[in-house]
């Protein structure tokens, strides 16, 4: 009888073990700039659609107002991955010894970013901004890099001001605290349609950023080394989510529900501002030029060497 009881107990334990998942879900902590932008929503949309879960991942997402706020928790090790980090800010941090690694491109080209004024503003173009203030999100962000490029390219006499998110920037522009604001779709589209604001420049007006990768996916170096297989699964799920966002109509509803906009506006954001190639994570476009521009715009003291770039850029090839 004792042997019978033991056999039954052993069978019960074995049955419970077989019922458990083969492997537990791994958790990755993310800091992501600008909640609601199409390009920054890949991880959120993929998680809501069950794609990351399918790859054994749970994502804990911290939303920030821009690259400066995104990089800090990555550098400190409080989060594993930073999404939408300005390329110039990432190069600057790495050149100063920060433990960051690039695991993918996040956005290439800057057609989504625009600078605007109130409809009643006398400013018609960037050249009219002498003595005025011009906004960017946070230090080290892509908007910071573009405004820095504007200043040099057009010899502007404006004063750059960090204004945070598109919504907080809009408040400052409409209240007269800042002369020229910045935004990215879907934020600002309603005000443009209602003729409350006017666009005076786009990110592609900065020659050094046109057609180049402007934002990145970065990882904490120690976390990447210790959990490389987990990061590889993240990138696989990230790529799969991008395919889903452009090929499956259901993705527009997921994104629209997340942001709180109509599916029609979600489609407008995607189709008018974000061609699929713009958020391809597989290649940093124009890296050689970017490295030189970082010196020219004073983000790094000298160009990163080939050895440094090989250490910094660790993009896993698409499988």
N, C-alpha and C positions, 0 to 999 in steps of 0.2 A: 504493500500500500504506500509506503514512504517513497519507493522508487516511482510509483505511478503519479503521486503528487508532484514530485520533483520534475518529472517529464512534462506534466501539464504546465507547471510554472515556467519551465524553460521555453515551452512552445509559446506561452502567452507573451513572454518578454521578447522572443524573436518576432512575433507577429507585430508587436508595437514598433520595434526597430525598423521592420520592413515598411511600415506605414509612414515613417518619417521621411522627409525629403532627403534626397541623396546628399545634398549640401545645403547649408543654411545660406540665407541671403547675406551678402556683404554690404556694408554701409559705406558710402562715400559722402563726405561733407563738401559742399560747393558754396563758393561766394560768386554771385552773378550780378553784374551791373545792369541797371536800367530795366526794372521789372516791366514786362509787357511788350517790349520791342520784339519784332518777329524773330530776328537773329538770336536774341538772348533767350528765347523761349524753347529752344530745342530740348533741353533737359526736362523742363516742366511738361511739355507736350508728350515727350516720350514716356515719362513716368505715368502721366494720366492715361496714356494709351496702353500701358502694360508692357511696353517694349523693354524697359530696363529691368523690370521684374522677370521677364522671360530670360534675361541674361544673368539672373541671380543677383541683382543689385537693388538696393534701396538708396535713394538720394535724399540727403538733408540739405535744403537750399536756404542760404542766407542772401537776401536781396540787398544790394548796395546802390548808392547814387552815382557810381562811376569807378573808373579804374583805380584811382588812388585808394579808395575804400576797399576795393576788391583784392588788391595785392597784399595789403598788410596782414590779413589773417592767413594767407598762403605762406608768406615769409615766416610768420611766427609759428606755423604748424598747426594752427587752430582749425584750418580747413585743408582739404586735400587738393582741391582744384579751384582755380579762378577762371571765370568765363568772361570774355569781352574785355580783356586787359589790353590797353593801348600798346602797340608794338614799341613805341619809343620809351614808354615807361618800363616795359619789361627789359629792354636792352639796358636802360639806365640802372635798374635794380641789380641785374646780373653783373654788370661791370663793376659794381660796388661790393660784390661778394655775397649778395642775397641768394639764398638756396632756392632758386626758381629754375624750372625747366619748361620748355615749350613742348606741348604734346599735340598741338594742332593749330592750324589757322582757324580763326573764328569768323572774320569778315574781311573780304577783299574788295577794294574800291570803297568810295565814300559817298555814293550817290544818295544814300539814305539820310545822311546828316544835312541839315540846312540851318542857315542863320537868317533871322527875320527881325522886323521892326513892327511897331504898331502902325496901323493904316495911316494915322495922321502924322507920322514922323517925317521930318524933312530929309531923312537919310534915304538916298536912292541906291547907293552901292557902297561897297567897302571903302572906297576912296573918300566917302563923305564922313568918315568916323573920327576925324581929328578931334581930340579933346573929349571923345565919347568913350563909353564902356562897352566891351564886347565879351560875351559870355562863353565859358566852357564848363564842363561838368566838374571834374576834380583833377588835381595835379597828376600828370603821368597818363591821363586818358587819351583816347584818340582825338577827342574834341580839343584837348589841350595842345596836342601835336599839330592839329590843323590850324588852330588860331595862331600858334607860334609861326607856322609856315605862312599864313596870311600876312602877319606882321612884317616878315622879311620880304616876301614876294612883292607886296604892294607898298612897302615902306610906310606902313600905317603908323599913325601917332595916337592910336587908341590905347585904352588901358584894359588889358585882359582881366576878367573877374571870374572866380569860381562860383558857380551858382547852383551846383547840384543837379537834380533830376530835371527832365523836361517840364514837369508840372510846377516845381518850385521856380524854375526859370521863367515860365510864363507869367506867374504871379508877379515876379519882380519886374518884368518888362511892362506888363499892363498897368502896374502901379507907378511906373516911372523911375524905379530904383536902378534899372539897367537899360541902356539904350538899344543894344542888339542882343537878342536871345538866340539860343540854339535849341534844336529839337530833332526828333526822329519819329517816323510814323509808328503807331497810329496817332501819337500825341501831336497836336497842332493842326491836324487835318480839318477838324470842325471849324476852328478859328479861321483857317485859310478859306474854307468854303463860305463862311459867313462874312468874309472880307474884313475881319478884325485885325489881321496881321498880313504882312507882305514879306515874301522871301527876297533877300538881297544877295545870297550866295549859297552855294552847296559845297559839300566837302570835296567834290571833284574839281572845284575851282582852285584848290591848292595843288599846284603841279606835282609836288613831291609825293602826294598821296594818291593821285589819280591812277587807277589800275593796279595799285600795290596793296598788299595785305596791311590792314590798319589795326585790326584787333586779333587777339590770340586766346588760345586755351593754354593755361599754364598750370603746373603742378608743383607742390612742395617736393624738393629733391629727395629728402629722406623718405617721405611717404611713397614716392614713385619707386624708389629702390626696394623698399620692403614689401610693397604690394603690387609689383609690376603686372602680374597676371590679372589682378582686379582692374587696374587702369586700362589694360588691353581690352577687357570686356566692356568697360565704359565706352571706349572709342568705337568698338564694334556696334554697340547699341546706339551711340550718337549718330554714326553714319546711317544706320538703319532708320533712325527717326527722321533724318533729313529726307531720305527717299519717301518715307510715309507722308511727310508734310507737303511734298510736291506731287505725289502720285495718287493719294487717297483723299477724296472729297471730305471724308469724315474728319480729317485733321483740321480743316478750317473751322468746324464746329468746336472741336476741342480747344483750339486757340482762341476763338471768339468767346467761348464760355469763360476761359481763364482771364481774358483781358476785360470782358464785359462790354463787347462791341458786337455789331451785327456781323453775320457771315459775309455779307456783301462788302463791308469795310475790311474785314480780314482778307478777303480775296484781293481787294485794291492794294492793301499794304504789301502783300506778297508779290503780286504781279507787276505793280508799278515801281517798286523800290528794291526788291530782293530777288533777282534771278538766282536760280539754284547754284550756279557757279560762284556766286558771291559768298556763300556760306560753306563752300567745300573745305573740309578740314585738312585735306591731304597734302597741301603744298603752300608754303609761304612764298607768295609771288613778289619778285623784285628784291630779294633779300640782300643781294650785293649792294644795290643802290640804297636800300634802307639803312644799312650799316654806315654808309658814308653820310647820309642825310642826318643820322643821329648825332654825328660829330658836328655837322654844319649848323644844326639847330640847338647844339649845346646840351643834348641829353646824355652823351658820353664824351669823355675827354679825348679818346682816340678810337679808331676802328677796332672792332673785335677781330681777333685772329681766326684763322680757319680752325685751329685747335679749340679755341673758346666756343666757336659756333657749333662745332661737333659735340661739345659737352652740353651746350645750351639747348639745341634743337634735337628732340628725341621723339619724332613723329613715327608711330608704328605704321608700316605699310598696310594698305587695305588688303584684306584677305578674301 
